[in-house]
């Protein structure tokens, strides 16, 4: 089966939703979760879609996520407009050592945020895989152990008190057991994941106050300097309208962002004041995913 972008997005969103609903345990989705996901994908397909096909696609997505995540987390590598950039020599060496990653030389993993939520939000990479959700819950266990019995029955799970108390007791027991022995490699991994979870929380807070106009100005100047001042300035001025800046920043791919800019430039060229720049604009390569530059001869 060849998956369309809409079908892939539907699959990932459905499973993320099911995970948030508690229909995943120990890294495995419950049957009702797969049924829900299959129905969402089927709504977008004219051919029958099976649960096994959905499971197979998720396995593939997990492998692709691991390749992408490892690439973008390399020291000295950064992500600009969804594409990993660094020194060309370092990038070439990495692709030689990791040939499967070369497919992401010029474009990003699609639906990166959903991949992160589905895999990185639950799985840790490496052999000592551990749930961030579980580690965050273990932080709550410290306060549970020091709480009054009455608060346990009311605070942990108001919708289902017996399950809440059972979960709290299990977590507390695990924490007590850990305190009775020396830290193992897995414990150290758990501490590291606690730190990652904290950083994720800080990032989420920062995103709520995201300055789209400033981000649009900085990214546009970095990626589209080839336009020059006369053509670039009118586009930059359009970012003074917050809605324009937010729309442009949230376009999913660099190609879409370039298409938006090209549309603005084409409108400018209809003005006689800019007609002398038409040849310069036509000489630019609008098809690549990297920085805007002149076409190669």
N, C-alpha and C positions, 0 to 999 in steps of 0.2 A: 504494500500500500504506500502511495506517495501522499505524504501529509501536507496539506496547505497550511499557511501561516494561521489562518483562522481556526482550523481544527487543532493545531498545536496549542494555540493560546487557550482555547476552550478546555483542552485536556489539563493543562497546567493550572488554570484558574479553578477548575472543578476540584482537583485534588488538594490544592491549597485550602480551599473552602472546607473540604471534608476533614482535613487535618485540624483546622481551627474548631471544627465541631466535635473533635475528640474521636474521630473514626480512624485513627492510626495508633497502633500500640507496638512498642518495641521495633519501630522502623517499618512495620508492615501495615498496609491499609486493610481495613475490614471489607468483607464482600459488598456491603451496602455502599461503601465509598467507590469501589470500582464500577458498580452498577450505575451510580449517579454520573460518574465521569463518562462512561460509555454512552449514556443517553445524551449528554451534552454534545459529545462529538458527533453522534448519529444525527442530531438535528441539523448539522452542517454538511452532511454527506448524502449523496444519492444512492450509495452502495452500502450493504450491511457492514457494520463495524462490530467487531467482537471485543470482549473484555481482554482476551489474550493479545489482541493487536494493541490495545491501550497499554497493557503491561510491558509489552515489548518496546513500545515507543518510549515509555518512561525509563526503561533500562538504558536505552540509547541516549536519552537526554541526560541521565546521570553521568554517563561516561563523558559526554561532550562538556558538561559542566565542570567535571574534574580537570579536563584538558584546559578549558578556558580559565578557570580559577587559578590553576597553577601558573599559567602564563602571565596573568595580570598581577600576580602577587610577587613576581620576581623583583629582587632588589634593583633599584635604578630604573624600573619600568613604571610607566604611568599610563593612564587612560585618558585620551582626549577624544571627545565626541564618540565615545564608545569603542574606540580603536586603541590598541596597545601601542605606545610609541616609546622609543628609547634610542640609544646609539645604534646606528645601522649594523655595525659590526657585531655588537652584543646580540641583537635580534637575530642576525643570520646564524650565529653560533648556536643560539637556543633552538632555532628551527632544525639545524643539523642534528642536534641531540634529541629533539622531540619533533619528529617529522609530522606527526598527526596535528600538531598545533599550528602548522603553517597555513592551514585553511583560514586561520583568523589573522592573517597578515594585514588584510585590507578591510575587514569588517568584523563587527562584534557578534557574539552569540545572541541570537534573537531572544527577546523576552528575558533578558538577564535578570530582571528583578523577580520574575516568577520562578526562575530556576533557583535563585538564591533562597527564596522563601521555602521552596519545596525541599531542597537538598541541604543547603548550608544552614538553614534555620533549624534543622534537626540532626543532620549528620556532621560529624567531625571527620576531616580527612586523616588518613593514616590508619595503622592497625589498631590503635587504641581509640576506635570510634566511640563517641559518646554523645548523648543528646543534650544540646544546649537548653532545651526546655526542661529536661530533668535536672540539670545543674542549677538553673534558675529556681526551680522548685525546692532544691536542697537548701538554698539560701533562706527560704521561708521556714524551713524545718528548724533552723536555729531558734527563731522566735517562737515556733510551736512548742519546743521543748521547755521554754521558759514561760509559757502562757498558762493561765488558769484553766482547769478542765472545762469550765463553763464556756470560755471563749473558743475552745476547740470545736465545740459542737455547733457554735453559731457562726464562726468566721470562715472556716475552711470550705464548706460547701453547703450553702444555705439551701440549694435545690435538692441535695441528697446528702443528708447529714451522716448516714452510716458509711457511705463510700468516702466522704470527706475525712471522717475520723480514721478509717482504715488506711487511706493514702497517707495521712499525716503520721500515723504510727509507723508505717513502713519506712517513710523517709527519715523519721527521727531515729529509728533503729539502725538504718544504714549509716547515718552520721555518727552515732555512738560507736558503731563497730570500727569505723575509720579512725576514730580518735584513739583506739586501743592498739594500733599497730603503726609501724613506721610508714612514711609516705612511699607509695610505689610509683612507678612510671605513670600508671593510669591516674593516680591521684594528682600528680603534677600536671598531667594533661587536663584534668578536670579544673584545676585552679586556673590554668591558662584559658580555658573556655569560659570560665566565669568572667575573666578580664575582657574577653572578646564580646561577651554578651553585654557587659557594661558599656563598651565602646559603641556597640550597635545602638544601645539606648540613647547615648549622647548624640550619635549621628541622626537618629530619628528626631530628636529635639531640634537639632540644627536645621534639618530640612523644613521644619514648620516655619522657620523664619528665613527661608531662602530668598536671597536678593536676585530675582530673575533679570532685572535690568542690568545690574553690574555684571552678572555672569554672561549675559548676551553680548555686552560691549567687549569684555575681555576675550571671549572665545571668537567673536567675529573678527576682531583685529588680528588675532593670532592665526586664524585659518584663511582669511580672505585679504591679506595685505596686497596680493597681486592686483587687486582692483584699483589701487591708487586712491589718492585723496578725493578727487572729483567724483568718482563713482561710489566710493566707500562711505563718504560722509552722509549722503542722503539716506542710505540704509541704516547707518548708525543713529541718525536722527529719528528714524521710525521706532527705534527701541525706547525712545523717551515715552512712548505709549506702553504702559506695563503689559497690556494684553498682547501686543506684538512680541515683546521680549519673552513672555511666558510661553506663547505658542511656538516660537522658534526654538527655544531651549528644549522643549518637550517633544520635538519631532524625533522619532525613534532612531533614524540613521543619518549619517553625514550627507548621504546622497539626497535625502529629503530636505535637509537644511540648505544644501546648495541649490536645489530646485526652487526653493522659496526665494533665495537671494537672486537667482537668475530671473525669476518672474519680476522682481522689483527693478532689476537692471534693464530688462527689456522695456518696461514701462518708461524708464528714464530716457532710453535711446530714441523714443518717439518725439522727444523734445529736441528742437533744433540746436539747443545749447549744448547738447551732448552728442550730436550726430557724428562729430569728428572722432569719437571714441569707439565707434561701432567695430572697426577692424580690430582694435585692441581687445575688445570683448570676445569677438569670434576666435581670436587666437588663443583664448584660455581653454584649459581642459576642464570641462564641467562634469565629466563622467567619473573621475576617480573619487575615492573616498578619503584621500589625504588632503593636504593643504591645496588650495586653489593655486594653479601654476600655469605657465604657458605650455601649449602642446609641443611635444617633441617633433623636430623636423623629420 
